[in-house]
Amino acid sequence: MDVTRLPSGRWIIDFGWEMTEQEAALYEAPFAYVREHVRPVRQQNRREAYRLNWWRHVEPRPGMWRVLNGRRRYAATPTVARHRLFCWIDKSVCPDHQLIVVTCDEDVIFGVLHSRFHEVWALALCTWLGVGNDPRYTPSTTFETFPFPQGLTPNIPSTEYADDLRVIAIGDAARGLNELREAWLNPSDLVEHVPEVVPGYPDRIVPVSPKAAATLKTRTLTTLYNERPTWLDNAHRHLDAAVAAAYGWPADIIDDEALERLRALNMERAAAGR
């Protein structure tokens, strides 16, 4: 369990899921904050475990952290979003409850998830939420049922397919897409990378000036995908072509046909697993 205060004044706190109230109280400043701001809200919660153990994280996800042990990053996507986007997040960052985490750190898995084939599958099987009727990514119906290219499923160790030409092509395209997006989100003339004083945490990305800070506020992935400049479209086309080749499909396959083939693969694998 760690309690760390960063130079920014932000606390990084890991209470653990079995820490007693007496143990938590030893961390005086964060405990006082939680007692003042969290405890009153928890006292109104209907779930007894949340109400009684008010100093603990409600959903610590120990299974997720065990799987992430030894990995440097994970892929995440918002539960509800207009655009189905995946991003890399450093393992030291605790994800919000509205993020769906995929416990992988391989570019090939990231690439398949960010292909239009996974997107059309997710749109066909998702639920819809909110005033804008935005798609809600539901892992049980979208991720768990998605038929990855043969031999490239997330449960297979990457060492078993590292030399696969399909993997190399998808990985290169996925890295290229991510690098282009990161360069647009945080261009070198607007930001600087400041090392964090606490070992093991990623560098902080800070604006070089107030003017740069104002510009960076407008540079979000939602803005980028709403505008969808040509370079972004080209990067996605390159990735889609690599993923299509991994399935043995033509690069120009239309979405409806790809969806039908994915459904056939899903049914075939489900029948084989009986």
SERO-4910 file (N, C-alpha, C, O; in steps of 0.05 Angstrom, whole numbers):
BEGIN
 pado doro    nc1    nc2    nc3   cac1   cac2   cac3    cc1    cc2    cc3    oc1    oc2    oc3
  Met    A     17    -24      0      0      0      0     18     25      0     38     26     14
  Asp    A     10     44    -16     26     68    -19      9     93    -16    -14     94    -25
  Val    A     21    113     -4      9    140     -3     31    159    -10     51    162      4
  Thr    A     27    174    -32     48    191    -43     36    218    -50     15    219    -62
  Arg    A     50    239    -43     41    266    -51     60    276    -73     84    278    -68
  Leu    A     49    282    -96     65    292   -118     70    321   -116     57    335   -100
  Pro    A     90    332   -131     96    361   -130     72    378   -136     70    401   -127
  Ser    A     53    368   -152     30    383   -159     11    386   -135     -9    402   -137
  Gly    A     16    371   -114     -2    372    -91    -22    349    -91    -37    345    -72
  Arg    A    -23    334   -113    -42    312   -116    -32    288   -100     -8    281   -100
  Trp    A    -51    274    -86    -44    250    -72    -49    226    -89    -69    224   -103
  Ile    A    -31    207    -88    -35    181   -100    -37    161    -77    -19    157    -62
  Ile    A    -61    150    -75    -67    134    -51    -77    106    -60    -94    103    -77
  Asp    A    -65     86    -48    -74     58    -52    -81     47    -25    -63     38    -10
  Phe    A   -106     47    -17   -114     37      9   -114      6     11   -112     -5     32
  Gly    A   -115     -7    -12   -118    -36    -12   -147    -43     -6   -163    -25      2
  Trp    A   -154    -68    -10   -182    -75     -6   -187    -90     21   -209    -97     27
  Glu    A   -165    -93     37   -169   -106     63   -157    -88     86   -156    -98    108
  Met    A   -149    -64     80   -138    -46    100   -159    -40    122   -181    -32    115
  Thr    A   -151    -43    147   -170    -36    168   -171     -6    172   -154      9    162
  Glu    A   -192      3    187   -195     32    192   -171     42    208   -161     64    204
  Gln    A   -161     25    227   -138     33    243   -113     37    226    -97     55    230
  Glu    A   -109     19    207    -86     21    189    -88     45    171    -69     60    167
  Ala    A   -112     51    161   -116     74    144   -111    100    159   -101    119    148
  Ala    A   -119    100    185   -116    125    200    -87    133    205    -82    156    211
  Leu    A    -69    114    201    -40    121    204    -31    140    182    -11    154    186
  Tyr    A    -46    141    160    -40    160    138    -57    185    143    -79    188    131
  Glu    A    -48    201    161    -65    221    174    -79    240    155   -103    244    156
  Ala    A    -63    253    137    -75    273    119    -96    261    100   -118    272     98
  Pro    A    -89    240     84   -109    229     66   -133    217     81   -155    219     71
  Phe    A   -128    205    104   -150    194    120   -169    216    129   -194    212    128
  Ala    A   -158    239    137   -175    261    145   -192    271    122   -216    278    125
  Tyr    A   -180    272     98   -195    281     75   -218    262     68   -240    270     63
  Val    A   -212    236     69   -232    216     63   -254    216     84   -278    214     77
  Arg    A   -247    219    109   -267    220    130   -286    244    127   -310    241    132
  Glu    A   -275    266    118   -292    290    115   -309    290     90   -332    298     90
  His    A   -297    280     68   -311    283     42   -324    257     32   -344    258     17
  Val    A   -313    234     40   -323    209     29   -343    196     49   -364    186     40
  Arg    A   -336    196     74   -352    181     94   -382    190     94   -399    173     95
  Pro    A   -388    217     93   -417    224     93   -432    213     70   -456    206     72
  Val    A   -419    211     47   -433    200     23   -437    170     26   -458    159     20
  Arg    A   -416    156     36   -417    127     39   -438    119     60   -450     97     58
  Gln    A   -443    136     80   -463    129    100   -491    126     89   -508    114    101
  Gln    A   -495    138     65   -521    136     52   -523    113     32   -545    109     20
  Asn    A   -502     99     29   -502     77      8   -517     53     18   -515     45     42
  Arg    A   -532     41      0   -548     18      8   -532     -8     11   -540    -26     25
  Arg    A   -508     -9     -1   -492    -33      1   -476    -32     27   -461    -13     32
  Glu    A   -480    -52     44   -468    -52     70   -438    -50     69   -426    -36     86
  Ala    A   -425    -65     51   -396    -64     49   -386    -36     43   -365    -28     54
  Tyr    A   -399    -22     26   -391      6     20   -396     24     44   -379     42     50
  Arg    A   -418     20     58   -425     38     80   -406     33    104   -398     52    117
  Leu    A   -401      8    110   -384      2    134   -354      7    129   -340     16    147
  Asn    A   -345      1    105   -317      4     99   -312     29     82   -302     28     60
  Trp    A   -321     51     93   -321     77     79   -294     87     71   -292    104     53
  Trp    A   -272     78     83   -245     87     77   -232     72     54   -210     79     45
  Arg    A   -245     51     45   -234     35     23   -245     42     -4   -267     53     -5
  His    A   -230     36    -25   -241     39    -52   -264     19    -54   -262     -4    -45
  Val    A   -286     27    -66   -310     10    -68   -305    -14    -86   -314    -36    -79
  Glu    A   -292    -11   -108   -287    -33   -127   -257    -33   -134   -249    -22   -154
  Pro    A   -241    -45   -117   -212    -44   -122   -202    -61   -145   -179    -57   -154
  Arg    A   -218    -79   -155   -211    -96   -177   -184   -110   -173   -166   -107   -190
  Pro    A   -181   -126   -152   -156   -140   -148   -148   -158   -171   -124   -161   -177
  Gly    A   -168   -171   -183   -162   -188   -206   -149   -174   -229   -130   -184   -241
  Met    A   -158   -150   -235   -147   -133   -256   -118   -127   -250   -100   -129   -267
  Trp    A   -112   -118   -225    -85   -110   -218    -66   -134   -218    -43   -131   -224
  Arg    A    -76   -157   -211    -59   -181   -212    -51   -187   -241    -28   -194   -246
  Val    A    -70   -185   -259    -64   -190   -287    -44   -170   -298    -27   -176   -315
  Leu    A    -47   -145   -289    -30   -123   -299     -2   -124   -287     16   -110   -296
  Asn    A      2   -140   -266     28   -142   -254     50   -150   -274     47   -171   -287
  Gly    A     71   -134   -276     92   -140   -295     88   -127   -323    106   -128   -339
  Arg    A     65   -115   -327     60   -101   -352     63    -71   -348     59    -61   -326
  Arg    A     70    -57   -369     76    -29   -367     52    -11   -374     52     13   -368
  Arg    A     31    -22   -387      9     -6   -395    -16    -24   -400    -14    -48   -400
  Tyr    A    -38    -11   -404    -63    -26   -412    -78     -9   -431    -75     15   -433
  Ala    A    -96    -22   -446   -114     -8   -465   -140     -2   -451   -150    -18   -436
  Ala    A   -152     21   -457   -177     29   -445   -195     43   -465   -185     57   -483
  Thr    A   -221     40   -461   -240     54   -477   -263     64   -460   -270     50   -441
  Pro    A   -275     87   -465   -298     97   -449   -322     78   -452   -327     67   -473
  Thr    A   -337     75   -430   -360     59   -431   -380     70   -451   -391     55   -468
  Val    A   -385     96   -450   -404    109   -468   -389    130   -484   -377    148   -472
  Ala    A   -390    128   -510   -376    148   -527   -386    147   -555   -395    126   -565
  Arg    A   -386    170   -568   -395    172   -596   -375    157   -614   -384    143   -633
  His    A   -350    160   -608   -329    146   -624   -317    124   -607   -310    128   -584
  Arg    A   -315    100   -618   -303     77   -604   -273     79   -605   -260     68   -624
  Leu    A   -261     92   -586   -232     97   -585   -219     82   -563   -230     78   -541
  Phe    A   -195     72   -569   -179     58   -549   -153     75   -545   -142     85   -564
  Cys    A   -144     76   -520   -119     91   -514   -101     74   -496   -111     57   -481
  Trp    A    -75     79   -498    -57     67   -479    -56     83   -454    -55    108   -455
  Ile    A    -56     70   -431    -54     83   -405    -32     69   -389    -31     45   -387
  Asp    A    -15     85   -377      7     74   -360     -5     58   -337    -25     66   -325
  Lys    A      8     36   -330     -3     19   -310     -5     32   -282    -21     24   -266
  Ser    A     10     53   -278     10     67   -252    -16     83   -248    -21     92   -226
  Val    A    -31     87   -270    -55    103   -268    -79     85   -261    -84     65   -275
  Cys    A    -94     93   -241   -118     78   -233   -141     87   -250   -149    110   -250
  Pro    A   -153     69   -266   -175     77   -284   -201     84   -270   -207     72   -249
  Asp    A   -215    103   -281   -241    111   -272   -261     88   -277   -257     71   -295
  His    A   -283     88   -262   -303     67   -265   -317     67   -292   -330     48   -300
  Gln    A   -315     90   -306   -328     92   -332   -309     84   -355   -315     89   -379
  Leu    A   -287     72   -349   -268     62   -369   -269     31   -369   -270     19   -348
  Ile    A   -270     20   -393   -268     -9   -397   -238    -15   -402   -226     -4   -421
  Val    A   -226    -31   -385   -198    -38   -387   -194    -64   -400   -207    -84   -394
  Val    A   -175    -65   -419   -167    -90   -432   -138    -94   -423   -120    -79   -429
  Thr    A   -134   -116   -408   -108   -120   -395    -88   -132   -415    -80   -156   -412
  Cys    A    -80   -116   -434    -60   -125   -453    -41   -102   -457    -47    -79   -452
  Asp    A    -17   -108   -466      2    -87   -473     15    -91   -500     35    -79   -507
  Glu    A      2   -108   -517     13   -114   -543     -1    -96   -564    -25    -92   -564
  Asp    A     16    -85   -582      5    -68   -603    -14    -83   -621    -33    -70   -632
  Val    A    -10   -109   -626    -28   -123   -644    -57   -124   -633    -75   -121   -649
  Ile    A    -60   -129   -607    -87   -129   -596    -99   -102   -597   -123    -99   -604
  Phe    A    -84    -81   -590    -93    -54   -593   -102    -48   -621   -123    -35   -625
  Gly    A    -87    -57   -641    -93    -52   -669   -119    -66   -677   -135    -53   -691
  Val    A   -123    -91   -669   -148   -105   -677   -172    -91   -664   -193    -88   -676
  Leu    A   -169    -83   -638   -191    -70   -624   -198    -43   -637   -221    -35   -637
  His    A   -178    -30   -649   -183     -4   -661   -189     -5   -690   -191     15   -704
  Ser    A   -192    -29   -701   -200    -32   -729   -230    -27   -732   -245    -29   -713
  Arg    A   -238    -22   -757   -266    -17   -762   -282    -43   -759   -306    -42   -756
  Phe    A   -269    -66   -760   -283    -91   -758   -292    -95   -729   -314   -105   -724
  His    A   -275    -88   -710   -284    -90   -682   -305    -68   -676   -324    -72   -661
  Glu    A   -302    -45   -689   -321    -23   -685   -349    -31   -695   -369    -26   -681
  Val    A   -351    -43   -719   -378    -50   -729   -390    -73   -712   -414    -74   -709
  Trp    A   -373    -90   -702   -382   -112   -684   -394    -99   -658   -415   -107   -649
  Ala    A   -378    -80   -647   -387    -68   -622   -413    -52   -626   -431    -53   -609
  Leu    A   -416    -38   -649   -440    -23   -654   -464    -42   -658   -487    -35   -651
  Ala    A   -459    -66   -669   -481    -84   -674   -491    -97   -648   -514   -105   -646
  Leu    A   -473   -100   -628   -480   -115   -604   -481    -98   -579   -486   -109   -557
  Cys    A   -477    -72   -581   -476    -55   -557   -504    -48   -548   -524    -54   -562
  Thr    A   -506    -34   -526   -530    -21   -517   -527      9   -522   -505     18   -529
  Trp    A   -549     24   -518   -548     53   -524   -557     68   -500   -575     59   -485
  Leu    A   -545     92   -495   -550    106   -470   -549    136   -474   -534    146   -492
  Gly    A   -564    150   -458   -562    179   -457   -580    194   -477   -593    181   -493
  Val    A   -580    220   -474   -597    237   -491   -589    235   -520   -606    235   -538
  Gly    A   -563    232   -525   -553    229   -552   -554    201   -563   -546    196   -585
  Asn    A   -565    182   -546   -567    154   -554   -539    144   -564   -537    132   -585
  Asp    A   -519    149   -547   -492    141   -554   -487    112   -548   -500    101   -530
  Pro    A   -470     99   -564   -465     70   -559   -450     65   -533   -432     79   -526
  Arg    A   -459     44   -519   -447     36   -493   -433     10   -497   -445    -10   -504
  Tyr    A   -407     10   -493   -390    -13   -496   -395    -33   -473   -388    -27   -450
  Thr    A   -406    -56   -479   -412    -76   -459   -393    -99   -463   -396   -114   -483
  Pro    A   -373   -104   -446   -353   -125   -450   -365   -152   -454   -354   -168   -470
  Ser    A   -387   -159   -440   -398   -186   -443   -409   -192   -470   -408   -214   -480
  Thr    A   -419   -171   -484   -431   -176   -510   -414   -166   -533   -417   -175   -556
  Thr    A   -395   -148   -528   -378   -137   -550   -350   -148   -550   -340   -157   -571
  Phe    A   -336   -147   -527   -309   -157   -527   -307   -187   -525   -292   -200   -540
  Glu    A   -322   -199   -506   -320   -228   -502   -330   -244   -525   -322   -267   -528
  Thr    A   -347   -233   -541   -358   -248   -564   -343   -243   -590   -347   -256   -610
  Phe    A   -325   -222   -590   -312   -215   -615   -292   -236   -624   -274   -243   -608
  Pro    A   -294   -245   -649   -276   -265   -659   -250   -253   -670   -250   -243   -693
  Phe    A   -229   -253   -654   -203   -242   -664   -193   -260   -686   -202   -283   -689
  Pro    A   -174   -250   -703   -162   -267   -723   -150   -292   -711   -140   -292   -688
  Gln    A   -152   -314   -725   -143   -340   -715   -114   -338   -705    -96   -329   -719
  Gly    A   -110   -347   -680    -83   -347   -669    -74   -321   -656    -52   -320   -646
  Leu    A    -91   -301   -657    -84   -275   -646   -102   -266   -623   -105   -242   -619
  Thr    A   -114   -285   -609   -132   -277   -588   -116   -268   -563    -93   -276   -560
  Pro    A   -128   -250   -547   -114   -238   -525   -103   -258   -504    -84   -252   -490
  Asn    A   -115   -282   -503   -106   -302   -483    -81   -317   -491    -70   -332   -475
  Ile    A    -72   -313   -515    -48   -326   -525    -24   -308   -519    -24   -285   -527
  Pro    A     -3   -317   -506     21   -301   -500     33   -290   -526     36   -305   -545
  Ser    A     41   -265   -526     52   -253   -550     77   -266   -560     84   -265   -583
  Thr    A     91   -280   -542    116   -294   -550    110   -316   -570    128   -325   -585
  Glu    A     85   -326   -570     78   -348   -588     73   -339   -617     73   -355   -635
  Tyr    A     69   -313   -621     64   -304   -648     81   -279   -655     74   -265   -674
  Ala    A    103   -275   -641    119   -251   -645    130   -249   -674    133   -226   -684
  Asp    A    136   -271   -687    148   -271   -713    127   -273   -736    134   -274   -759
  Asp    A    101   -273   -728     80   -275   -748     79   -249   -764     77   -227   -752
  Leu    A     80   -251   -790     80   -227   -807     54   -211   -804     54   -186   -807
  Arg    A     32   -224   -798      7   -210   -793     10   -192   -768      0   -169   -768
  Val    A     23   -202   -747     26   -188   -722     44   -163   -727     38   -142   -717
  Ile    A     65   -167   -742     84   -145   -748     69   -123   -763     73    -99   -756
  Ala    A     53   -130   -783     39   -110   -798     19    -95   -782     17    -70   -783
  Ile    A      3   -109   -765    -17    -96   -749     -3    -79   -727    -12    -56   -722
  Gly    A     18    -90   -715     32    -75   -695     44    -49   -705     42    -28   -692
  Asp    A     56    -50   -729     68    -26   -741     47     -5   -746     50     19   -741
  Ala    A     24    -14   -757      2      5   -763    -10     17   -738    -16     40   -737
  Ala    A    -13      0   -717    -24     10   -691     -5     30   -678    -14     51   -668
  Arg    A     21     24   -678     40     43   -667     40     70   -682     41     91   -670
  Gly    A     38     67   -709     38     92   -725     14    109   -719     16    133   -717
  Leu    A    -10     96   -716    -34    111   -710    -31    125   -683    -37    148   -680
  Asn    A    -22    110   -663    -19    121   -636      1    144   -635     -4    164   -622
  Glu    A     23    141   -649     44    163   -649     33    188   -663     39    210   -654
  Leu    A     18    185   -684      7    208   -698    -13    222   -680    -13    247   -678
  Arg    A    -30    207   -666    -50    219   -648    -36    234   -625    -44    256   -618
  Glu    A    -16    221   -613     -2    233   -590     12    259   -599     12    278   -584
  Ala    A     23    259   -623     37    283   -633     17    306   -637     24    329   -633
  Trp    A     -8    299   -644    -28    320   -648    -39    329   -621    -43    353   -617
  Leu    A    -43    311   -602    -53    318   -576    -34    335   -560    -42    355   -547
  Asn    A     -8    328   -561     12    342   -546     36    348   -563     57    336   -560
  Pro    A     34    368   -581     56    374   -599     80    385   -584     77    399   -563
  Ser    A    104    380   -594    128    386   -580    132    416   -576    146    425   -557
  Asp    A    119    433   -592    122    462   -589    103    473   -568    105    497   -561
  Leu    A     85    457   -558     66    466   -538     70    454   -510     59    464   -491
  Val    A     84    432   -509     87    418   -483    116    412   -477    133    411   -495
  Glu    A    121    406   -452    146    395   -443    141    372   -424    121    372   -410
  His    A    159    353   -424    156    329   -407    173    333   -382    197    336   -383
  Val    A    159    333   -359    173    338   -334    174    312   -318    153    300   -312
  Pro    A    198    302   -311    199    277   -296    185    279   -269    188    298   -255
  Glu    A    170    258   -262    157    257   -236    178    250   -215    195    233   -220
  Val    A    176    262   -192    196    256   -171    192    228   -159    211    217   -148
  Val    A    169    217   -162    164    190   -151    171    169   -172    159    169   -194
  Pro    A    190    152   -167    198    131   -186    174    114   -194    157    107   -177
  Gly    A    173    106   -219    152     88   -229    128    102   -240    110     88   -251
  Tyr    A    127    128   -239    104    142   -250    113    156   -276    136    165   -278
  Pro    A     94    159   -295    102    171   -321    108    201   -318     99    214   -299
  Asp    A    123    212   -337    128    240   -337    102    256   -338     83    247   -350
  Arg    A    102    280   -326     80    298   -329     82    313   -355    104    323   -362
  Ile    A     61    316   -369     60    332   -394     48    360   -387     25    361   -380
  Val    A     65    381   -388     55    407   -379     58    427   -403     77    425   -418
  Pro    A     40    446   -405     41    466   -426     65    485   -422     72    490   -399
  Val    A     76    494   -443    100    512   -441     92    541   -435    109    557   -427
  Ser    A     67    547   -437     58    575   -432     27    575   -428     14    555   -435
  Pro    A     16    597   -418    -13    599   -415    -27    597   -442    -49    585   -445
  Lys    A    -15    608   -463    -27    607   -490    -27    578   -499    -47    569   -511
  Ala    A     -5    563   -494     -5    535   -502    -26    519   -486    -39    502   -498
  Ala    A    -30    526   -461    -50    512   -445    -78    516   -456    -94    497   -457
  Ala    A    -83    540   -466   -110    545   -478   -114    529   -503   -135    519   -509
  Thr    A    -92    527   -519    -94    512   -544    -98    482   -538   -114    469   -551
  Leu    A    -84    472   -518    -85    443   -512   -113    435   -502   -121    412   -506
  Lys    A   -128    454   -490   -155    447   -481   -173    440   -504   -193    426   -500
  Thr    A   -167    450   -528   -183    444   -551   -174    419   -565   -188    409   -584
  Arg    A   -152    408   -557   -140    384   -570   -148    359   -555   -133    349   -538
  Thr    A   -171    349   -561   -181    324   -549   -185    303   -571   -188    310   -594
  Leu    A   -187    278   -563   -192    257   -583   -219    260   -595   -223    254   -619
  Thr    A   -239    270   -580   -265    274   -591   -264    295   -613   -276    291   -634
  Thr    A   -251    317   -607   -247    338   -628   -233    327   -652   -242    332   -675
  Leu    A   -212    312   -648   -197    301   -670   -214    283   -688   -213    285   -712
  Tyr    A   -230    265   -675   -246    246   -691   -271    259   -703   -281    249   -722
  Asn    A   -280    280   -691   -302    295   -703   -292    308   -729   -306    309   -749
  Glu    A   -267    319   -728   -256    332   -752   -245    311   -772   -247    315   -796
  Arg    A   -234    290   -762   -222    267   -777   -206    278   -801   -215    275   -824
  Pro    A   -183    290   -796   -166    299   -818   -157    276   -836   -158    253   -828
  Thr    A   -147    282   -859   -139    262   -878   -117    244   -867   -118    219   -872
  Trp    A    -98    255   -852    -76    238   -842    -87    217   -822    -76    195   -821
  Leu    A   -108    224   -807   -119    205   -788   -135    184   -804   -133    160   -797
  Asp    A   -149    192   -824   -164    173   -840   -145    153   -854   -150    129   -855
  Asn    A   -123    164   -864   -103    146   -877    -91    126   -858    -87    103   -864
  Ala    A    -85    135   -833    -74    117   -813    -93     95   -806    -85     72   -802
  His    A   -119    101   -805   -139     81   -799   -142     62   -823   -146     38   -819
  Arg    A   -141     72   -847   -143     55   -870   -120     35   -871   -123     11   -877
  His    A    -96     45   -864    -72     27   -863    -76      5   -842    -69    -18   -847
  Leu    A    -86     13   -819    -91     -7   -798   -112    -27   -806   -109    -51   -802
  Asp    A   -134    -17   -817   -156    -35   -826   -147    -55   -847   -155    -78   -846
  Ala    A   -129    -46   -865   -119    -64   -886   -102    -86   -873   -104   -109   -882
  Ala    A    -86    -80   -853    -70   -100   -840    -87   -120   -825    -81   -144   -825
  Val    A   -108   -110   -812   -126   -128   -797   -142   -146   -816   -146   -169   -811
  Ala    A   -151   -134   -838   -166   -149   -858   -149   -172   -869   -158   -194   -872
  Ala    A   -123   -166   -874   -105   -187   -884   -101   -209   -864    -98   -232   -871
  Ala    A   -102   -202   -838    -99   -223   -817   -123   -242   -817   -120   -265   -810
  Tyr    A   -146   -232   -825   -170   -249   -828   -170   -264   -855   -185   -283   -859
  Gly    A   -153   -255   -874   -154   -266   -900   -175   -253   -918   -185   -265   -937
  Trp    A   -182   -229   -911   -203   -214   -926   -190   -192   -943   -168   -184   -938
  Pro    A   -204   -184   -964   -194   -161   -980   -195   -135   -964   -213   -132   -947
  Ala    A   -177   -117   -970   -175    -92   -955   -200    -75   -959   -208    -59   -941
  Asp    A   -214    -78   -982   -237    -61   -988   -264    -74   -981   -285    -66   -990
  Ile    A   -263    -95   -964   -288   -108   -956   -306    -88   -942   -298    -72   -926
  Ile    A   -332    -89   -949   -351    -70   -938   -359    -79   -910   -356   -102   -903
  Asp    A   -369    -60   -894   -375    -66   -866   -396    -88   -863   -393   -105   -845
  Asp    A   -417    -87   -879   -438   -107   -876   -427   -135   -881   -434   -154   -867
  Glu    A   -410   -138   -901   -399   -165   -907   -380   -173   -884   -380   -197   -876
  Ala    A   -364   -154   -875   -346   -161   -853   -361   -170   -828   -353   -188   -814
  Leu    A   -384   -156   -823   -400   -164   -799   -411   -192   -802   -412   -207   -783
  Glu    A   -420   -199   -826   -430   -226   -831   -409   -247   -827   -414   -268   -816
  Arg    A   -385   -241   -836   -363   -260   -833   -355   -262   -804   -348   -284   -795
  Leu    A   -356   -241   -789   -350   -242   -761   -371   -259   -746   -364   -274   -728
  Arg    A   -396   -255   -753   -417   -271   -741   -413   -301   -747   -417   -318   -729
  Ala    A   -405   -307   -771   -400   -335   -778   -377   -346   -762   -378   -369   -753
  Leu    A   -356   -331   -759   -333   -339   -743   -341   -344   -714   -333   -363   -701
  Asn    A   -357   -326   -703   -366   -328   -676   -382   -354   -672   -378   -369   -653
  Met    A   -401   -360   -690   -417   -384   -688   -400   -409   -692   -405   -429   -678
  Glu    A   -381   -408   -710   -364   -431   -715   -347   -438   -690   -344   -461   -683
  Arg    A   -336   -417   -678   -319   -422   -654   -336   -430   -630   -327   -446   -613
  Ala    A   -360   -419   -628   -378   -426   -606   -385   -456   -608   -386   -470   -588
  Ala    A   -391   -465   -633   -398   -493   -637   -374   -511   -632   -378   -533   -621
  Ala    A   -350   -502   -639   -326   -519   -634   -320   -521   -605   -308   -541   -596
  Gly    A   -329   -502   -589   -323   -502   -561   -343   -518   -544   -340   -522   -520
  Arg    A   -364   -528   -557   -384   -544   -543   -374   -572   -536   -388   -588   -524
***
